[in-house]
Amino acid sequence: MRKKSTIKTYSEKQAKTMAARGASQTDWRRVNAMTQDEVERLADQEEGPLPEGWERSAFIGLPPAKKEIHIRLDEDILDWFRARGARYQTRINSVLRSFVLAQQGRSKPQR
């Protein structure tokens, strides 16, 4: 049984209308006042620092199609990924992709 998603999608026009009427819960003044160093420090606190040379593995383009499967994972591994928040399945996929590419001796998917 699938969980109900809490993600809501809005068009750009809808988002601007909501922000104009004060419906946004983001403190944009605070966000806009942040320095790049502060943004990077906060990102490091949430996800940890990026490894040296991470940009070499960046891929621009559409990812391969996903296929829904059922997989059994050790409970502690699943807990670790879930503790990092939403999109944990995407993170698991990224870790698996990195492993496969490393085994193949590549740092980027080939198209």
ZAVEX-342640 format. One record per residue (C-alpha): residue number from 1; residue in one letter; z, y, x. Coordinates in steps of 0.02 Angstrom, whole numbers, always signed. Layout:
N
<NUM, 'A', <Z, Y, X>>;
...
***
This chain:
111
<1, 'M', <+0, +0, +0>>;
<2, 'R', <-49, +169, +71>>;
<3, 'K', <+74, +311, +87>>;
<4, 'K', <+39, +471, -7>>;
<5, 'S', <-27, +599, +115>>;
<6, 'T', <+65, +763, +133>>;
<7, 'I', <-82, +846, +218>>;
<8, 'K', <-169, +976, +112>>;
<9, 'T', <-343, +1040, +148>>;
<10, 'Y', <-398, +1219, +111>>;
<11, 'S', <-559, +1311, +141>>;
<12, 'E', <-557, +1462, +256>>;
<13, 'K', <-571, +1576, +104>>;
<14, 'Q', <-424, +1490, +17>>;
<15, 'A', <-318, +1501, +175>>;
<16, 'K', <-354, +1687, +195>>;
<17, 'T', <-313, +1719, +12>>;
<18, 'M', <-149, +1624, +28>>;
<19, 'A', <-103, +1718, +188>>;
<20, 'A', <-145, +1886, +107>>;
<21, 'R', <-26, +1851, -36>>;
<22, 'G', <+110, +1793, +83>>;
<23, 'A', <+98, +1607, +43>>;
<24, 'S', <+88, +1559, +228>>;
<25, 'Q', <+248, +1489, +300>>;
<26, 'T', <+194, +1533, +477>>;
<27, 'D', <+271, +1685, +562>>;
<28, 'W', <+105, +1753, +626>>;
<29, 'R', <+184, +1908, +705>>;
<30, 'R', <+291, +1796, +813>>;
<31, 'V', <+143, +1683, +852>>;
<32, 'N', <+30, +1828, +900>>;
<33, 'A', <+167, +1903, +1009>>;
<34, 'M', <+187, +1744, +1113>>;
<35, 'T', <+123, +1743, +1291>>;
<36, 'Q', <+14, +1602, +1356>>;
<37, 'D', <+158, +1547, +1469>>;
<38, 'E', <+273, +1535, +1318>>;
<39, 'V', <+145, +1434, +1220>>;
<40, 'E', <+124, +1314, +1366>>;
<41, 'R', <+313, +1299, +1389>>;
<42, 'L', <+336, +1255, +1204>>;
<43, 'A', <+192, +1130, +1210>>;
<44, 'D', <+272, +1047, +1362>>;
<45, 'Q', <+437, +1034, +1267>>;
<46, 'E', <+353, +949, +1119>>;
<47, 'E', <+231, +830, +1203>>;
<48, 'G', <+277, +838, +1387>>;
<49, 'P', <+172, +918, +1524>>;
<50, 'L', <-10, +872, +1538>>;
<51, 'P', <-50, +759, +1684>>;
<52, 'E', <-146, +832, +1830>>;
<53, 'G', <-334, +822, +1801>>;
<54, 'W', <-319, +792, +1613>>;
<55, 'E', <-470, +903, +1580>>;
<56, 'R', <-586, +778, +1665>>;
<57, 'S', <-554, +655, +1524>>;
<58, 'A', <-589, +781, +1385>>;
<59, 'F', <-730, +728, +1270>>;
<60, 'I', <-829, +847, +1162>>;
<61, 'G', <-921, +769, +1018>>;
<62, 'L', <-893, +655, +871>>;
<63, 'P', <-781, +506, +901>>;
<64, 'P', <-843, +331, +861>>;
<65, 'A', <-819, +274, +681>>;
<66, 'K', <-649, +202, +642>>;
<67, 'K', <-623, +30, +568>>;
<68, 'E', <-470, -10, +464>>;
<69, 'I', <-376, -162, +528>>;
<70, 'H', <-201, -232, +517>>;
<71, 'I', <-108, -254, +681>>;
<72, 'R', <+67, -311, +725>>;
<73, 'L', <+159, -203, +852>>;
<74, 'D', <+331, -221, +928>>;
<75, 'E', <+454, -122, +823>>;
<76, 'D', <+517, -16, +969>>;
<77, 'I', <+338, +33, +1016>>;
<78, 'L', <+296, +83, +839>>;
<79, 'D', <+460, +180, +825>>;
<80, 'W', <+418, +275, +985>>;
<81, 'F', <+249, +331, +919>>;
<82, 'R', <+315, +372, +745>>;
<83, 'A', <+455, +478, +821>>;
<84, 'R', <+321, +593, +890>>;
<85, 'G', <+269, +642, +715>>;
<86, 'A', <+116, +637, +607>>;
<87, 'R', <-46, +562, +670>>;
<88, 'Y', <+46, +426, +767>>;
<89, 'Q', <-95, +303, +731>>;
<90, 'T', <-218, +424, +812>>;
<91, 'R', <-104, +430, +965>>;
<92, 'I', <-97, +241, +972>>;
<93, 'N', <-288, +238, +966>>;
<94, 'S', <-296, +366, +1107>>;
<95, 'V', <-180, +264, +1217>>;
<96, 'L', <-284, +108, +1186>>;
<97, 'R', <-445, +204, +1223>>;
<98, 'S', <-373, +270, +1387>>;
<99, 'F', <-323, +95, +1438>>;
<100, 'V', <-496, +24, +1398>>;
<101, 'L', <-584, +165, +1492>>;
<102, 'A', <-470, +140, +1642>>;
<103, 'Q', <-509, -47, +1642>>;
<104, 'Q', <-694, -4, +1637>>;
<105, 'G', <-673, +118, +1780>>;
<106, 'R', <-722, +269, +1676>>;
<107, 'S', <-629, +424, +1619>>;
<108, 'K', <-742, +471, +1473>>;
<109, 'P', <-828, +374, +1335>>;
<110, 'Q', <-1014, +350, +1363>>;
<111, 'R', <-1136, +405, +1228>>;
***
